[in-house]
């Protein structure tokens, strides 16, 4: 939350990503498009809003586990290509922290190349 009257919450359901905004009195559902035309639902796992109208959310596409980011500009959510990109068998981004709309660190996990164990995944947006 960037203030007591400006807050974002994200998550997912069987139909895909969910985002809601808090204005200090009521939560309002927001539309989140599927990331870059993803064929399966996406789920948002974390969000950071360093300022009003400037949020970054991260998550995972269901199915091939493509990590991705979404950007809120105060009006709509759009795919953030600088955070998208890792594709594997069980990759996910779980959280994000931003000091500005242009400087973020996202964290999660991915499966090693031989599917033997999980590795830490850290992506930087700057």
Wavefront OBJ file of the C-alpha trace (Angstrom):
o trace
v 0.000 0.000 0.000
v 1.372 3.381 -0.932
v -1.094 5.076 1.468
v -4.096 4.193 3.681
v -6.399 4.991 0.747
v -4.381 3.388 -2.061
v -3.708 -0.337 -1.845
v -3.538 -3.290 -4.253
v -4.114 -6.982 -3.547
v -3.465 -9.813 -6.023
v -4.096 -13.534 -6.263
v -5.685 -16.101 -8.508
v -8.607 -18.429 -9.023
v -9.444 -21.230 -11.426
v -10.195 -18.563 -14.027
v -6.845 -16.780 -13.660
v -5.360 -13.678 -12.082
v -7.233 -11.438 -9.692
v -6.438 -7.907 -8.590
v -8.385 -5.587 -6.323
v -7.861 -1.979 -5.287
v -8.642 -0.493 -1.865
v -9.642 3.169 -1.735
v -9.904 3.397 2.040
v -13.538 2.282 2.089
v -14.168 -0.499 -0.432
v -12.319 -3.096 -2.538
v -12.852 -2.867 -6.308
v -12.149 -5.777 -8.662
v -9.762 -4.958 -11.543
v -9.360 -6.699 -14.883
v -5.998 -8.471 -15.408
v -5.278 -9.686 -18.949
v -3.590 -13.028 -19.539
v 0.151 -12.389 -19.844
v 1.312 -12.086 -23.447
v -1.501 -14.235 -24.804
v -0.738 -17.135 -22.455
v -2.936 -20.135 -23.349
v -3.568 -21.058 -19.706
v -4.601 -18.993 -16.673
v -2.085 -16.848 -14.830
v -1.841 -16.409 -11.073
v -0.462 -13.376 -9.264
v 1.542 -14.207 -6.141
v 2.986 -10.870 -5.038
v 2.628 -7.134 -5.587
v 4.602 -4.018 -4.698
v 3.326 -0.451 -5.067
v 6.032 2.120 -4.393
v 3.688 4.987 -5.335
v 0.044 5.653 -6.167
v -0.634 4.369 -9.662
v 2.668 2.471 -9.854
v 2.541 -1.245 -9.030
v 4.349 -4.352 -10.204
v 2.833 -7.804 -9.646
v 4.548 -11.138 -10.285
v 3.256 -14.626 -10.738
v 3.150 -17.821 -12.727
v 1.293 -19.108 -15.753
v -0.511 -22.386 -15.096
v 0.753 -25.285 -17.191
v 4.284 -24.701 -18.468
v 5.088 -22.490 -15.444
v 6.202 -19.347 -17.225
v 7.109 -16.591 -14.768
v 5.776 -13.147 -15.586
v 5.100 -9.638 -14.361
v 2.186 -7.244 -14.678
v 2.285 -3.454 -14.340
v -0.486 -1.245 -12.898
v -0.398 2.375 -14.098
v -3.358 3.604 -12.060
v -5.811 2.751 -14.863
v -5.091 -0.765 -16.120
v -2.873 -3.838 -15.762
v -0.551 -4.735 -18.653
v 2.141 -7.361 -19.149
v 5.613 -6.216 -18.043
v 8.009 -7.798 -20.536
v 11.109 -7.018 -18.478
v 10.060 -9.486 -15.771
v 8.718 -12.229 -18.064
v 10.846 -14.905 -19.521
v 11.847 -17.966 -17.532
v 10.247 -21.180 -18.769
v 10.630 -24.518 -17.030
v 8.738 -27.339 -15.425
v 7.960 -25.699 -12.083
v 9.134 -22.077 -12.182
v 7.363 -19.413 -10.153
v 7.773 -15.913 -8.791
v 6.358 -15.565 -5.294
v 7.118 -12.001 -4.233
v 8.362 -8.633 -5.400
v 9.685 -5.470 -3.781
v 10.062 -2.161 -5.645
v 11.722 1.067 -4.570
v 10.268 2.817 -7.624
v 8.228 1.870 -10.680
v 11.492 1.084 -12.452
v 13.522 -0.699 -9.744
v 12.241 -4.064 -8.493
v 13.538 -7.398 -7.224
v 11.324 -10.472 -7.685
v 11.981 -13.793 -5.945
v 10.785 -17.332 -6.450
v 12.040 -20.760 -7.456
v 12.761 -22.970 -10.435
v 13.588 -26.623 -10.989
v 17.208 -27.430 -11.818
v 18.049 -28.561 -15.360
v 18.005 -32.232 -14.388
v 14.755 -31.844 -12.393
v 16.640 -32.919 -9.277
v 15.881 -30.027 -6.914
v 14.537 -26.500 -6.601
v 16.816 -23.486 -6.989
v 16.280 -19.896 -5.878
v 15.137 -17.592 -8.667
v 15.837 -13.860 -8.420
v 14.952 -11.397 -11.169
v 15.881 -7.730 -11.191
v 14.069 -4.981 -13.035
v 16.044 -1.774 -13.323
l 1 2 3 4 5 6 7 8 9 10 11 12 13 14 15 16 17 18 19 20 21 22 23 24 25 26 27 28 29 30 31 32 33 34 35 36 37 38 39 40 41 42 43 44 45 46 47 48 49 50 51 52 53 54 55 56 57 58 59 60 61 62 63 64 65 66 67 68 69 70 71 72 73 74 75 76 77 78 79 80 81 82 83 84 85 86 87 88 89 90 91 92 93 94 95 96 97 98 99 100 101 102 103 104 105 106 107 108 109 110 111 112 113 114 115 116 117 118 119 120 121 122 123 124 125 126
